Amino acid sequence: RDDTMLSVREARVGDLLQMQQTNLWCLPENYNLKYYLYHMLSWPQLLYVAEDHKAKIVGYVLAKMEEDDDPPHGHITSLSVLRTHRKCGLATKLMTSSHERMVEGFDATHVALHVRRSNRAAFHLYSETLDYQIRDVEKGYYADGEDAYDMRKSFAPGKAGLAKELLRGAAAAEQPPGPAASGSSTAAEQPDDDASTTTTATGGHNPNPGPGPPAPPGGAAAAPVEGSPPDDDDVSLATPPPPP
């Protein structure tokens, strides 16, 4: 395993082009730069990026708040990690960072996303690692007709509840790895695809479906982010913008 150092930090305006490029590498649902800028201007504290030691963006999470709903809640717009940097704990670190800020900054009660029914790796990450629950199945949700799981993660009430959740997560991350429990999924059992998924807050379909550029060439796996479980399944999801 490569000893390349990875870090996760809040996104900046200067990161948006690289975030868009990461999306193009990983996902068939793509959108213009204005949609990233809209999130950055509206909810800057919810956007995070993962970068390598050369300051190259290798993953990001784009999220928003549904502030008009009662109670207010978060929504994961887009999550993407380059294939060369998966299995390093980045998706979990990106997602939990955004989760924390949703509660700290907006007192969110829960966060939602959509994922393709066929995307086993993504479903494993959300349901097993991040504790999302299936709320509904939306028939024909995607432009190609595939169904989606509408998933939701509830947050403990208030900042005190968040602190307890973070302590539990830190304790779990410090546990030494052991043999997989009977019936549990291992990294080798996860499908070897780009695990891309799509979610949208509007319930609309991607207006411009189509394959993105080919995945970047493979390489040595990067070192895990400190404190993240080594067998984490890093996956990608993206939300197309609502139709004009």
C-alpha positions as CSV (number, residue, x, y, z in Angstrom):
1,R,0.0,0.0,0.0
2,D,1.3,3.5,-0.9
3,D,2.1,5.9,1.9
4,T,0.5,8.8,0.1
5,M,-1.1,11.2,2.7
6,L,-4.7,12.1,2.3
7,S,-6.7,14.8,4.1
8,V,-10.3,16.0,4.3
9,R,-11.1,19.8,4.7
10,E,-13.8,22.3,4.0
11,A,-14.1,23.1,0.3
12,R,-13.2,26.5,-1.1
13,V,-14.4,28.3,-4.2
14,G,-11.1,27.5,-5.9
15,D,-11.8,23.8,-5.5
16,L,-15.0,23.8,-7.6
17,L,-13.4,23.1,-11.0
18,Q,-11.6,20.1,-9.6
19,M,-14.8,18.9,-7.8
20,Q,-16.6,19.1,-11.2
21,Q,-13.8,17.1,-12.8
22,T,-14.0,14.4,-10.1
23,N,-17.7,14.2,-10.8
24,L,-17.1,13.8,-14.6
25,W,-14.6,11.0,-14.0
26,C,-17.0,9.0,-11.7
27,L,-20.6,9.6,-12.7
28,P,-22.9,9.6,-15.7
29,E,-25.0,12.4,-14.2
30,N,-23.1,15.7,-14.7
31,Y,-24.0,19.3,-14.4
32,N,-22.6,22.8,-14.9
33,L,-20.4,24.8,-12.6
34,K,-23.2,27.1,-11.5
35,Y,-24.8,24.3,-9.6
36,Y,-21.6,23.8,-7.5
37,L,-21.4,27.6,-7.0
38,Y,-25.0,27.7,-5.9
39,H,-24.2,25.2,-3.1
40,M,-21.0,27.0,-2.2
41,L,-22.7,30.3,-1.8
42,S,-25.7,28.9,0.0
43,W,-24.2,26.2,2.3
44,P,-20.4,26.6,2.3
45,Q,-19.9,24.8,5.6
46,L,-21.5,21.6,4.2
47,L,-19.0,21.1,1.3
48,Y,-15.9,19.1,1.9
49,V,-13.1,17.8,-0.2
50,A,-10.4,15.1,0.1
51,E,-7.0,15.9,-1.3
52,D,-3.7,14.1,-1.7
53,H,-0.2,15.4,-0.8
54,K,0.0,17.3,-4.1
55,A,-3.3,19.2,-3.3
56,K,-5.1,17.3,-6.0
57,I,-8.8,16.8,-5.2
58,V,-9.6,13.1,-5.2
59,G,-13.1,13.2,-3.6
60,Y,-15.8,15.6,-2.4
61,V,-19.2,15.9,-0.9
62,L,-21.8,18.4,-2.0
63,A,-24.7,18.9,0.4
64,K,-27.5,21.3,1.1
65,M,-30.2,22.1,3.7
66,E,-33.9,21.8,3.0
67,E,-34.6,24.8,5.2
68,D,-38.2,25.4,4.1
69,D,-39.2,22.0,5.4
70,D,-40.4,21.5,8.9
71,P,-38.3,20.3,10.6
72,P,-35.2,21.4,8.5
73,H,-33.1,18.6,7.3
74,G,-30.0,18.0,5.2
75,H,-29.7,16.4,1.7
76,I,-26.6,14.9,0.2
77,T,-26.4,16.3,-3.3
78,S,-23.3,14.7,-4.6
79,L,-20.5,12.4,-3.2
80,S,-17.6,11.2,-5.4
81,V,-14.3,9.6,-4.8
82,L,-11.8,8.7,-7.6
83,R,-11.4,4.9,-8.1
84,T,-7.7,5.2,-7.4
85,H,-8.5,6.4,-3.9
86,R,-11.3,4.2,-2.8
87,K,-11.1,1.8,0.2
88,C,-9.3,4.5,2.1
89,G,-12.2,5.7,4.3
90,L,-12.7,8.9,2.4
91,A,-16.4,8.6,1.7
92,T,-17.1,8.0,5.3
93,K,-14.9,10.9,6.4
94,L,-16.5,13.3,3.9
95,M,-20.1,12.3,4.8
96,T,-19.6,12.5,8.6
97,S,-17.9,15.9,8.2
98,S,-20.9,17.2,6.4
99,H,-23.3,15.5,8.8
100,E,-21.6,17.2,11.8
101,R,-22.0,20.7,10.2
102,M,-25.6,20.1,9.4
103,V,-26.3,19.6,13.1
104,E,-23.9,22.2,14.4
105,G,-24.9,24.9,12.0
106,F,-28.6,24.2,11.3
107,D,-29.8,21.9,14.0
108,A,-30.8,19.4,11.3
109,T,-33.0,16.5,12.5
110,H,-32.0,14.1,9.7
111,V,-30.3,13.9,6.3
112,A,-31.6,12.1,3.2
113,L,-30.3,10.8,-0.1
114,H,-31.3,8.4,-3.0
115,V,-29.4,5.5,-4.3
116,R,-29.9,3.0,-7.1
117,R,-31.3,-0.4,-6.0
118,S,-28.6,-2.1,-8.0
119,N,-25.7,-0.3,-6.3
120,R,-24.7,-2.8,-3.6
121,A,-21.5,-1.1,-2.6
122,A,-23.2,2.3,-2.1
123,F,-26.1,0.7,-0.2
124,H,-23.6,-1.1,2.1
125,L,-21.8,2.1,2.9
126,Y,-25.0,4.0,3.7
127,S,-26.9,1.3,5.6
128,E,-24.0,-0.5,7.4
129,T,-21.3,2.2,7.9
130,L,-23.4,5.4,8.1
131,D,-26.6,4.0,9.6
132,Y,-29.0,5.2,6.9
133,Q,-32.4,3.5,6.8
134,I,-34.7,2.9,3.8
135,R,-37.6,5.2,4.0
136,D,-39.3,4.3,0.6
137,V,-38.6,2.9,-2.9
138,E,-39.3,5.3,-5.7
139,K,-40.2,3.4,-8.9
140,G,-38.5,4.5,-12.1
141,Y,-36.7,7.3,-10.3
142,Y,-33.7,7.5,-12.6
143,A,-33.8,8.5,-16.3
144,D,-33.0,4.9,-17.4
145,G,-36.0,3.6,-15.4
146,E,-34.2,2.1,-12.5
147,D,-35.8,2.3,-9.0
148,A,-34.2,4.2,-6.1
149,Y,-34.0,3.7,-2.4
150,D,-35.0,6.9,-0.6
151,M,-32.8,6.7,2.5
152,R,-32.6,8.7,5.7
153,K,-30.3,9.0,8.6
154,S,-31.7,10.5,11.8
155,F,-29.5,12.6,14.1
156,A,-29.6,12.6,17.9
157,P,-31.4,15.7,19.1
158,G,-29.3,18.8,19.4
159,K,-25.5,19.3,19.8
160,A,-25.3,17.1,22.9
161,G,-26.7,14.2,20.8
162,L,-24.2,14.9,18.1
163,A,-21.3,14.8,20.6
164,K,-22.4,11.4,21.8
165,E,-22.6,10.2,18.1
166,L,-19.1,11.4,17.4
167,L,-17.7,9.7,20.5
168,R,-19.3,6.4,19.4
169,G,-17.8,6.8,15.9
170,A,-14.4,7.5,17.3
171,A,-14.5,4.5,19.6
172,A,-15.6,2.3,16.7
173,A,-12.7,3.6,14.5
174,E,-10.2,2.7,17.2
175,Q,-11.3,-0.9,17.4
176,P,-8.6,-3.2,15.9
177,P,-9.7,-5.0,12.7
178,G,-10.8,-8.6,13.2
179,P,-12.3,-11.4,11.1
180,A,-15.5,-10.6,9.4
181,A,-18.6,-11.7,11.2
182,S,-20.7,-14.5,9.6
183,G,-22.9,-13.1,6.9
184,S,-21.2,-9.7,6.8
185,S,-19.7,-8.2,3.7
186,T,-16.0,-7.9,3.2
187,A,-14.1,-5.6,0.9
188,A,-13.5,-8.5,-1.5
189,E,-17.2,-9.2,-1.8
190,Q,-18.0,-5.7,-2.9
191,P,-18.7,-5.2,-6.7
192,D,-15.7,-3.9,-8.6
193,D,-17.4,-1.0,-10.3
194,D,-17.4,2.7,-9.8
195,A,-20.3,2.4,-7.4
196,S,-21.8,5.6,-8.7
197,T,-25.3,6.5,-7.4
198,T,-27.7,9.4,-8.0
199,T,-29.8,11.4,-5.6
200,T,-31.9,14.5,-6.1
201,A,-33.8,16.7,-3.7
202,T,-36.3,17.7,-6.3
203,G,-37.4,14.2,-7.3
204,G,-36.6,15.0,-10.9
205,H,-34.6,13.0,-13.4
206,N,-31.3,13.9,-14.9
207,P,-32.1,16.0,-18.0
208,N,-28.9,15.1,-19.8
209,P,-28.1,11.5,-19.0
210,G,-25.1,9.9,-20.6
211,P,-21.8,8.3,-19.8
212,G,-19.0,10.5,-18.4
213,P,-15.4,10.3,-19.3
214,P,-13.6,7.0,-18.7
215,A,-12.4,6.4,-15.2
216,P,-8.8,7.5,-14.5
217,P,-6.1,4.8,-14.8
218,G,-5.7,2.5,-11.8
219,G,-2.7,2.8,-9.5
220,A,-1.5,1.9,-6.1
221,A,-4.0,2.3,-3.4
222,A,-3.6,5.4,-1.2
223,A,-3.1,5.1,2.5
224,P,-6.3,5.3,4.7
225,V,-7.4,8.6,6.3
226,E,-6.3,8.5,9.9
227,G,-9.2,7.3,12.1
228,S,-11.2,5.9,9.3
229,P,-12.1,2.2,9.0
230,P,-9.8,0.5,6.5
231,D,-12.5,-1.6,4.9
232,D,-14.8,1.3,4.3
233,D,-16.6,1.2,0.9
234,D,-16.0,4.5,-0.8
235,V,-18.7,5.2,-3.4
236,S,-20.0,8.1,-5.5
237,L,-23.4,9.7,-5.9
238,A,-24.5,12.8,-7.7
239,T,-27.5,15.0,-8.0
240,P,-28.3,16.6,-11.3
241,P,-29.6,20.2,-11.1
242,P,-33.4,20.7,-11.3
243,P,-34.6,21.4,-14.9
244,P,-34.5,25.1,-15.9
